[in-house]
Amino acid sequence: MPSQADKLRHLLEADKLHVMPCCFDALSAKLIEQADFGLTFMSGFAASASRIGQPDLGLMSYGEVLDHVSNITNVVDFPVIADGDTGYGNAMNVRRTVSGFAKAGAAAIMIEDQLSPKRCGHTPGKAVVSRDEAFDRIRAANDAREEGADILILARTDARHEHGLSEAIERAARFKELGADILFVEAPRTVAEMETVCRELPGPKMANIVEGGETPELLHKELEDIGFAIAAYPLTLMASAMKAMTETLLKLKTDGDRAPLVMNFTELRDRIGFNDYYETSSRYETSKRD
């Protein structure tokens, strides 16, 4: 059986755009898989909001994130890219993080060049580490893989914010030389910048589409024509879920009609996995229930 990393490698061999809704927990990952998407990304922004109810400002620890990744990979059978932030320390921490995520079943890990504590890529106050430190992070990630971690490396740079697009592209190009499989220049601000990223950098590139963020929200065909291999939608599911929940709470508070906002109980149970559980448990006499 191919590993999840091998599945992701196979996907990236296709000359097409892979639309990637991002999950924030195990349930949202299951829904993405049920909708027949080929892969997902565990968004750090969304996971921090879901798990600890706090903004994505470096508050989640390595152990918390690793546990969250494991919960997700345990319930789906398609490639999951996990947000490894800055690697949670120096180069030695990066090695541990990459190895841990690989053992947890992640198909790829994102390592970025932000100064710790990191920030969401579309919020103020971002800063990046020096080139040497940024390169050491990717070098360490690749070393961990060469020592047995079966995982792809998604290398991200946020240098566009402070230092301009040219610096971001130069960093990303060096990331590729150091072993990165997928390149991610965060927050290009125009279509022209997005085109420059894809024209000047080798290998698969990822676009990060945040509704209301700094990067233009292009159609899938437009992103594919520009040359992106992956289009990530990090907040789409969480934002839509939060909107539905707040509207439902208002309806409940005012005794309004919430039926249009609530999933049918039968479908809800099926999507969560009750029917699968019952079918499997029926093989065991002591697990049968009327």
FIKOL-179587 format. One record per residue: chain; x, y, z of N, C-alpha, C in turn; residue in one letter. Coordinates in steps of 0.2 Angstrom, whole numbers. Layout:
{'A',{X,Y,Z},{X,Y,Z},{X,Y,Z},'A'}
...
This chain:
{'A',{4,-6,0},{0,0,0},{4,6,0},'M'}
{'A',{3,11,-4},{7,17,-4},{6,21,2},'P'}
{'A',{11,25,4},{10,29,10},{7,35,8},'S'}
{'A',{4,39,13},{1,45,11},{6,50,8},'Q'}
{'A',{12,50,9},{17,54,6},{18,52,-1},'A'}
{'A',{17,45,-3},{18,43,-10},{11,45,-13},'D'}
{'A',{6,45,-10},{-1,47,-13},{0,55,-15},'K'}
{'A',{3,59,-11},{4,66,-12},{9,67,-18},'L'}
{'A',{14,63,-18},{19,63,-24},{15,62,-30},'R'}
{'A',{11,57,-30},{7,55,-36},{3,61,-39},'H'}
{'A',{-1,64,-34},{-5,69,-36},{-1,75,-39},'L'}
{'A',{5,76,-36},{8,82,-39},{12,81,-46},'L'}
{'A',{12,74,-48},{14,73,-54},{9,75,-60},'E'}
{'A',{3,76,-58},{-2,78,-63},{-1,85,-64},'A'}
{'A',{-2,87,-71},{-1,94,-73},{-8,98,-72},'D'}
{'A',{-10,99,-66},{-16,102,-65},{-16,105,-58},'K'}
{'A',{-22,109,-57},{-23,112,-50},{-26,108,-45},'L'}
{'A',{-24,107,-39},{-27,103,-34},{-31,108,-29},'H'}
{'A',{-37,108,-29},{-41,112,-25},{-41,109,-18},'V'}
{'A',{-39,113,-13},{-37,110,-6},{-41,114,-1},'M'}
{'A',{-47,111,1},{-50,114,7},{-46,112,13},'P'}
{'A',{-46,117,18},{-42,115,24},{-46,114,30},'C'}
{'A',{-44,109,33},{-48,106,39},{-46,110,46},'C'}
{'A',{-50,109,51},{-48,112,57},{-48,106,63},'F'}
{'A',{-51,101,61},{-52,95,66},{-53,89,62},'D'}
{'A',{-54,83,66},{-55,77,62},{-62,77,58},'A'}
{'A',{-67,80,61},{-73,80,58},{-73,84,51},'L'}
{'A',{-70,90,51},{-70,93,45},{-66,90,40},'S'}
{'A',{-60,86,42},{-56,82,37},{-61,77,34},'A'}
{'A',{-65,73,38},{-69,68,36},{-74,71,30},'K'}
{'A',{-77,77,32},{-81,80,27},{-78,82,20},'L'}
{'A',{-72,84,21},{-68,85,15},{-67,79,11},'I'}
{'A',{-65,74,14},{-64,67,11},{-70,65,8},'E'}
{'A',{-76,65,11},{-82,63,9},{-85,67,3},'Q'}
{'A',{-82,73,2},{-84,77,-4},{-79,76,-10},'A'}
{'A',{-75,71,-9},{-71,69,-15},{-65,74,-17},'D'}
{'A',{-63,77,-12},{-57,81,-13},{-51,77,-12},'F'}
{'A',{-45,78,-16},{-40,74,-16},{-35,74,-10},'G'}
{'A',{-35,80,-6},{-31,81,-1},{-33,87,4},'L'}
{'A',{-30,87,9},{-32,93,14},{-26,95,17},'T'}
{'A',{-27,101,21},{-21,104,24},{-24,106,31},'F'}
{'A',{-21,104,36},{-23,106,43},{-20,113,44},'M'}
{'A',{-25,118,44},{-23,125,44},{-22,127,52},'S'}
{'A',{-16,130,53},{-14,132,60},{-19,137,62},'G'}
{'A',{-21,141,58},{-26,147,60},{-32,143,63},'F'}
{'A',{-35,139,59},{-41,136,60},{-40,131,66},'A'}
{'A',{-35,127,66},{-34,122,72},{-33,126,78},'A'}
{'A',{-30,131,79},{-29,135,85},{-36,138,87},'S'}
{'A',{-40,140,83},{-46,142,84},{-51,137,87},'A'}
{'A',{-50,131,84},{-54,125,85},{-52,122,92},'S'}
{'A',{-46,121,93},{-43,117,98},{-43,121,105},'R'}
{'A',{-40,127,104},{-39,131,111},{-43,138,111},'I'}
{'A',{-47,139,105},{-51,145,105},{-47,151,106},'G'}
{'A',{-41,151,103},{-36,157,103},{-34,158,96},'Q'}
{'A',{-31,164,94},{-29,166,88},{-22,162,86},'P'}
{'A',{-21,162,80},{-15,158,78},{-9,163,78},'D'}
{'A',{-6,163,85},{0,168,86},{5,164,90},'L'}
{'A',{6,157,88},{11,153,91},{9,151,98},'G'}
{'A',{2,151,100},{0,149,107},{0,141,107},'L'}
{'A',{-1,137,102},{-2,130,103},{5,127,103},'M'}
{'A',{6,122,107},{13,119,108},{14,114,102},'S'}
{'A',{20,111,102},{21,106,97},{17,100,99},'Y'}
{'A',{17,98,105},{13,92,107},{6,93,106},'G'}
{'A',{3,99,107},{-4,100,105},{-5,99,98},'E'}
{'A',{-1,102,94},{-2,101,86},{-1,94,84},'V'}
{'A',{4,91,87},{5,84,85},{-1,80,86},'L'}
{'A',{-4,81,92},{-10,77,94},{-16,78,89},'D'}
{'A',{-16,85,87},{-21,87,83},{-20,83,76},'H'}
{'A',{-14,83,73},{-13,80,67},{-15,73,67},'V'}
{'A',{-13,69,73},{-14,62,74},{-22,61,74},'S'}
{'A',{-26,65,77},{-33,64,77},{-36,64,70},'N'}
{'A',{-33,69,66},{-35,70,59},{-33,64,54},'I'}
{'A',{-27,62,55},{-24,57,50},{-27,50,52},'T'}
{'A',{-29,49,58},{-32,43,60},{-39,41,57},'N'}
{'A',{-43,46,55},{-49,45,52},{-50,46,45},'V'}
{'A',{-45,48,41},{-46,49,34},{-40,45,31},'V'}
{'A',{-41,44,24},{-37,40,20},{-34,43,14},'D'}
{'A',{-33,50,15},{-30,54,9},{-25,58,12},'F'}
{'A',{-21,61,8},{-15,65,10},{-17,71,14},'P'}
{'A',{-14,72,20},{-15,78,25},{-8,81,25},'V'}
{'A',{-8,88,23},{-3,92,24},{-4,95,31},'I'}
{'A',{1,95,35},{1,98,42},{5,104,43},'A'}
{'A',{2,109,46},{6,115,48},{11,115,53},'D'}
{'A',{17,115,52},{23,114,57},{25,121,59},'G'}
{'A',{22,126,57},{24,133,59},{32,134,58},'D'}
{'A',{35,136,63},{42,137,62},{47,131,64},'T'}
{'A',{43,126,66},{47,120,68},{48,120,76},'G'}
{'A',{45,125,79},{45,125,87},{52,125,90},'Y'}
{'A',{56,129,87},{63,130,90},{68,131,85},'G'}
{'A',{74,128,86},{80,129,82},{80,123,77},'N'}
{'A',{85,122,73},{85,117,68},{84,110,71},'A'}
{'A',{87,109,77},{86,102,80},{78,101,82},'M'}
{'A',{75,106,84},{68,106,85},{64,104,78},'N'}
{'A',{66,107,73},{63,106,66},{64,99,64},'V'}
{'A',{70,96,66},{71,89,64},{66,84,68},'R'}
{'A',{65,86,74},{60,82,79},{53,83,76},'R'}
{'A',{51,89,74},{44,91,72},{43,87,66},'T'}
{'A',{48,87,61},{47,83,55},{46,76,56},'V'}
{'A',{50,73,60},{50,66,61},{43,64,65},'S'}
{'A',{41,68,69},{35,67,73},{29,67,69},'G'}
{'A',{29,72,64},{23,73,60},{23,67,55},'F'}
{'A',{29,65,53},{29,59,48},{26,53,52},'A'}
{'A',{28,52,58},{26,46,62},{18,46,63},'K'}
{'A',{16,53,63},{8,54,64},{4,53,58},'A'}
{'A',{8,52,52},{4,50,46},{3,56,41},'G'}
{'A',{6,62,43},{5,67,38},{9,66,32},'A'}
{'A',{6,68,26},{9,67,20},{14,72,18},'A'}
{'A',{14,78,21},{18,84,21},{18,88,27},'A'}
{'A',{23,92,28},{23,97,33},{26,103,30},'I'}
{'A',{22,109,33},{24,115,31},{29,118,36},'M'}
{'A',{35,121,34},{39,124,38},{40,131,35},'I'}
{'A',{40,136,40},{40,143,37},{46,147,40},'E'}
{'A',{47,153,37},{53,157,40},{51,163,44},'D'}
{'A',{45,163,47},{43,168,51},{47,168,58},'Q'}
{'A',{48,174,61},{51,174,68},{46,172,72},'L'}
{'A',{48,168,77},{43,165,82},{42,170,88},'S'}
{'A',{36,171,90},{30,167,89},{27,170,82},'P'}
{'A',{25,165,78},{23,167,71},{16,170,71},'K'}
{'A',{14,172,65},{7,176,65},{4,173,58},'R'}
{'A',{-2,174,58},{-6,172,52},{-3,176,46},'C'}
{'A',{-3,173,40},{1,176,35},{-3,182,32},'G'}
{'A',{-9,183,34},{-13,189,32},{-15,194,37},'H'}
{'A',{-11,194,43},{-12,198,48},{-6,203,49},'T'}
{'A',{-7,208,53},{-1,213,54},{4,210,58},'P'}
{'A',{10,213,58},{16,212,63},{20,206,61},'G'}
{'A',{20,203,55},{24,198,53},{31,200,52},'K'}
{'A',{36,195,54},{43,196,53},{46,190,52},'A'}
{'A',{52,190,48},{55,184,46},{62,183,49},'V'}
{'A',{65,177,50},{71,176,52},{76,178,47},'V'}
{'A',{83,178,48},{88,179,43},{88,173,38},'S'}
{'A',{91,174,32},{91,169,27},{95,163,30},'R'}
{'A',{100,164,34},{104,158,36},{99,154,41},'D'}
{'A',{95,157,45},{91,153,50},{85,150,46},'E'}
{'A',{83,153,41},{77,151,37},{80,145,33},'A'}
{'A',{86,145,30},{89,140,26},{90,134,31},'F'}
{'A',{93,135,37},{94,129,41},{88,126,43},'D'}
{'A',{82,129,43},{76,125,45},{74,120,39},'R'}
{'A',{75,122,33},{73,118,28},{78,113,27},'I'}
{'A',{85,114,28},{90,109,28},{89,104,33},'R'}
{'A',{87,106,39},{86,101,45},{79,97,43},'A'}
{'A',{74,100,40},{68,96,38},{70,91,33},'A'}
{'A',{75,93,28},{77,88,23},{81,82,26},'N'}
{'A',{85,84,31},{90,79,35},{85,74,38},'D'}
{'A',{80,77,41},{75,72,45},{72,67,40},'A'}
{'A',{71,69,34},{68,65,29},{73,60,27},'R'}
{'A',{79,62,26},{84,58,23},{86,52,28},'E'}
{'A',{84,54,35},{85,49,40},{79,44,41},'E'}
{'A',{74,45,37},{69,40,37},{62,43,38},'G'}
{'A',{61,49,38},{54,52,39},{51,52,32},'A'}
{'A',{46,48,31},{42,48,24},{37,54,24},'D'}
{'A',{40,59,21},{35,65,22},{38,70,17},'I'}
{'A',{34,74,14},{36,80,9},{36,86,13},'L'}
{'A',{40,91,10},{42,97,14},{39,103,10},'I'}
{'A',{34,106,13},{31,112,10},{34,118,13},'L'}
{'A',{39,122,9},{43,127,12},{39,134,11},'A'}
{'A',{38,137,16},{34,144,16},{39,150,17},'R'}
{'A',{38,155,14},{42,161,15},{36,167,16},'T'}
{'A',{37,171,21},{33,177,22},{37,183,21},'D'}
{'A',{43,183,17},{47,188,16},{44,194,12},'A'}
{'A',{39,192,8},{36,197,4},{33,203,8},'R'}
{'A',{31,202,14},{28,207,19},{33,213,20},'H'}
{'A',{39,210,23},{44,215,25},{49,217,20},'E'}
{'A',{51,212,15},{57,213,11},{55,213,4},'H'}
{'A',{49,212,2},{47,212,-5},{47,206,-9},'G'}
{'A',{44,206,-15},{43,199,-18},{50,196,-20},'L'}
{'A',{55,200,-22},{61,197,-25},{65,193,-19},'S'}
{'A',{65,196,-13},{68,192,-8},{64,186,-6},'E'}
{'A',{57,186,-7},{53,180,-5},{55,175,-11},'A'}
{'A',{56,177,-17},{57,172,-22},{64,169,-22},'I'}
{'A',{69,173,-20},{76,171,-19},{76,166,-13},'E'}
{'A',{72,167,-8},{72,162,-2},{69,156,-4},'R'}
{'A',{63,156,-8},{60,150,-10},{64,146,-15},'A'}
{'A',{68,149,-19},{72,146,-24},{77,142,-20},'A'}
{'A',{80,145,-15},{85,141,-11},{82,136,-7},'R'}
{'A',{76,137,-5},{72,131,-1},{72,125,-6},'F'}
{'A',{70,126,-12},{70,121,-17},{76,117,-17},'K'}
{'A',{82,121,-18},{89,118,-18},{90,114,-12},'E'}
{'A',{87,116,-6},{89,112,0},{84,106,1},'L'}
{'A',{80,105,-4},{76,99,-3},{68,100,-3},'G'}
{'A',{66,106,-3},{59,107,-2},{55,104,-8},'A'}
{'A',{49,101,-7},{45,98,-13},{40,103,-16},'D'}
{'A',{37,107,-11},{32,112,-13},{34,119,-11},'I'}
{'A',{33,124,-15},{35,131,-13},{29,135,-11},'L'}
{'A',{29,139,-6},{24,143,-4},{26,150,-3},'F'}
{'A',{25,155,-7},{27,162,-6},{20,165,-3},'V'}
{'A',{20,167,3},{14,169,6},{12,176,4},'E'}
{'A',{6,177,3},{3,184,2},{5,188,-4},'A'}
{'A',{6,186,-10},{7,190,-15},{1,194,-16},'P'}
{'A',{2,201,-18},{-4,205,-18},{-7,207,-24},'R'}
{'A',{-5,205,-30},{-8,206,-36},{-7,200,-40},'T'}
{'A',{-11,199,-46},{-11,194,-51},{-4,194,-54},'V'}
{'A',{-1,200,-55},{6,200,-58},{11,197,-53},'A'}
{'A',{10,198,-47},{15,195,-42},{14,187,-42},'E'}
{'A',{8,185,-42},{7,178,-43},{10,175,-49},'M'}
{'A',{9,178,-54},{12,176,-61},{20,175,-60},'E'}
{'A',{23,180,-57},{30,180,-56},{32,175,-52},'T'}
{'A',{29,173,-46},{30,168,-42},{31,161,-46},'V'}
{'A',{25,160,-50},{25,154,-54},{30,153,-60},'C'}
{'A',{32,159,-62},{36,159,-68},{43,158,-66},'R'}
{'A',{45,161,-60},{52,161,-58},{54,155,-53},'E'}
{'A',{49,152,-51},{51,146,-46},{50,140,-49},'L'}
{'A',{54,135,-48},{53,128,-50},{48,124,-46},'P'}
{'A',{46,118,-49},{42,113,-45},{35,116,-43},'G'}
{'A',{32,112,-40},{25,113,-38},{24,120,-33},'P'}
{'A',{20,124,-34},{19,130,-30},{12,130,-27},'K'}
{'A',{11,133,-21},{4,133,-18},{2,140,-18},'M'}
{'A',{-4,141,-19},{-8,148,-18},{-12,147,-12},'A'}
{'A',{-12,152,-8},{-16,152,-2},{-22,158,-2},'N'}
{'A',{-28,155,-3},{-33,160,-4},{-37,161,2},'I'}
{'A',{-37,167,5},{-40,169,11},{-46,174,9},'V'}
{'A',{-52,172,10},{-57,177,8},{-56,183,12},'E'}
{'A',{-56,189,9},{-54,195,12},{-47,196,14},'G'}
{'A',{-43,192,12},{-35,193,13},{-32,197,8},'G'}
{'A',{-25,196,8},{-21,201,3},{-20,198,-4},'E'}
{'A',{-21,191,-5},{-20,188,-11},{-27,188,-15},'T'}
{'A',{-26,190,-22},{-33,190,-26},{-36,183,-26},'P'}
{'A',{-43,183,-25},{-47,177,-25},{-48,175,-32},'E'}
{'A',{-44,172,-36},{-45,170,-43},{-49,164,-43},'L'}
{'A',{-52,163,-49},{-55,156,-50},{-50,151,-51},'L'}
{'A',{-53,145,-50},{-48,139,-51},{-45,139,-57},'H'}
{'A',{-48,140,-63},{-45,140,-69},{-40,145,-70},'K'}
{'A',{-41,151,-67},{-36,156,-67},{-29,154,-63},'E'}
{'A',{-30,151,-58},{-25,149,-54},{-21,143,-57},'L'}
{'A',{-24,139,-61},{-21,133,-64},{-17,136,-70},'E'}
{'A',{-20,141,-74},{-17,144,-80},{-11,148,-78},'D'}
{'A',{-11,151,-72},{-5,154,-69},{1,149,-68},'I'}
{'A',{-1,143,-65},{4,138,-64},{4,135,-57},'G'}
{'A',{-1,137,-53},{-1,134,-46},{-3,127,-47},'F'}
{'A',{0,123,-42},{-2,116,-42},{-7,114,-36},'A'}
{'A',{-7,119,-31},{-12,118,-26},{-15,125,-24},'I'}
{'A',{-21,125,-23},{-25,131,-21},{-28,129,-14},'A'}
{'A',{-25,132,-9},{-27,131,-2},{-32,136,0},'A'}
{'A',{-37,133,4},{-43,138,6},{-43,137,14},'Y'}
{'A',{-38,140,17},{-37,139,24},{-43,140,29},'P'}
{'A',{-47,145,27},{-52,147,32},{-59,146,30},'L'}
{'A',{-60,144,24},{-67,143,21},{-72,139,25},'T'}
{'A',{-70,133,27},{-74,129,30},{-75,132,37},'L'}
{'A',{-70,134,41},{-71,136,48},{-75,142,48},'M'}
{'A',{-74,147,43},{-78,153,43},{-85,152,41},'A'}
{'A',{-87,147,37},{-94,145,35},{-97,142,41},'S'}
{'A',{-93,137,44},{-96,134,50},{-98,139,56},'A'}
{'A',{-93,144,57},{-94,149,62},{-100,153,60},'M'}
{'A',{-101,155,54},{-107,159,52},{-113,155,53},'K'}
{'A',{-113,149,51},{-119,145,52},{-121,144,60},'A'}
{'A',{-116,143,64},{-117,142,71},{-119,148,74},'M'}
{'A',{-117,154,72},{-119,160,75},{-126,162,73},'T'}
{'A',{-128,160,67},{-135,162,65},{-140,157,68},'E'}
{'A',{-137,151,69},{-142,146,72},{-143,147,80},'T'}
{'A',{-137,150,83},{-138,152,90},{-143,158,91},'L'}
{'A',{-143,162,86},{-148,168,86},{-155,165,85},'L'}
{'A',{-156,161,81},{-162,158,80},{-165,154,86},'K'}
{'A',{-160,150,89},{-162,147,95},{-164,151,101},'L'}
{'A',{-160,157,101},{-161,162,107},{-168,165,106},'K'}
{'A',{-170,166,100},{-176,170,98},{-182,165,96},'T'}
{'A',{-181,159,97},{-186,153,95},{-188,154,88},'D'}
{'A',{-183,156,84},{-184,156,77},{-184,149,73},'G'}
{'A',{-185,149,67},{-185,143,63},{-177,141,61},'D'}
{'A',{-174,137,64},{-167,135,63},{-167,129,58},'R'}
{'A',{-172,126,56},{-172,120,52},{-168,121,46},'A'}
{'A',{-168,126,42},{-164,127,36},{-157,127,37},'P'}
{'A',{-155,128,44},{-148,129,45},{-145,122,48},'L'}
{'A',{-149,118,50},{-147,112,53},{-147,105,49},'V'}
{'A',{-142,102,49},{-141,96,45},{-146,90,48},'M'}
{'A',{-150,87,43},{-154,81,45},{-150,76,49},'N'}
{'A',{-154,74,55},{-151,70,60},{-148,63,57},'F'}
{'A',{-152,61,52},{-150,54,49},{-143,55,45},'T'}
{'A',{-143,61,41},{-137,62,37},{-131,64,42},'E'}
{'A',{-132,67,47},{-127,69,52},{-124,63,55},'L'}
{'A',{-128,58,57},{-126,52,60},{-121,48,55},'R'}
{'A',{-124,48,49},{-120,44,43},{-114,47,42},'D'}
{'A',{-113,54,42},{-107,57,40},{-102,56,46},'R'}
{'A',{-104,56,52},{-100,55,58},{-97,48,58},'I'}
{'A',{-101,43,56},{-99,36,55},{-102,31,59},'G'}
{'A',{-108,33,62},{-112,29,66},{-114,22,62},'F'}
{'A',{-116,23,55},{-118,17,51},{-112,12,50},'N'}
{'A',{-106,15,49},{-100,11,48},{-99,7,54},'D'}
{'A',{-100,11,60},{-98,7,67},{-103,2,68},'Y'}
{'A',{-110,3,66},{-115,-2,67},{-113,-8,63},'Y'}
{'A',{-111,-7,57},{-110,-12,52},{-104,-17,54},'E'}
{'A',{-99,-13,56},{-93,-17,59},{-95,-21,65},'T'}
{'A',{-98,-18,70},{-99,-21,76},{-104,-27,76},'S'}
{'A',{-108,-27,70},{-113,-33,70},{-109,-39,69},'S'}
{'A',{-103,-39,67},{-99,-45,67},{-97,-49,74},'R'}
{'A',{-98,-45,79},{-97,-47,86},{-103,-48,90},'Y'}
{'A',{-105,-54,92},{-111,-55,95},{-112,-51,102},'E'}
{'A',{-106,-50,105},{-107,-46,112},{-108,-38,111},'T'}
{'A',{-106,-36,104},{-107,-29,103},{-114,-27,100},'S'}
{'A',{-118,-32,98},{-124,-31,95},{-129,-27,100},'K'}
{'A',{-133,-23,98},{-138,-19,102},{-144,-18,98},'R'}
{'A',{-150,-19,101},{-156,-18,98},{-157,-11,96},'D'}
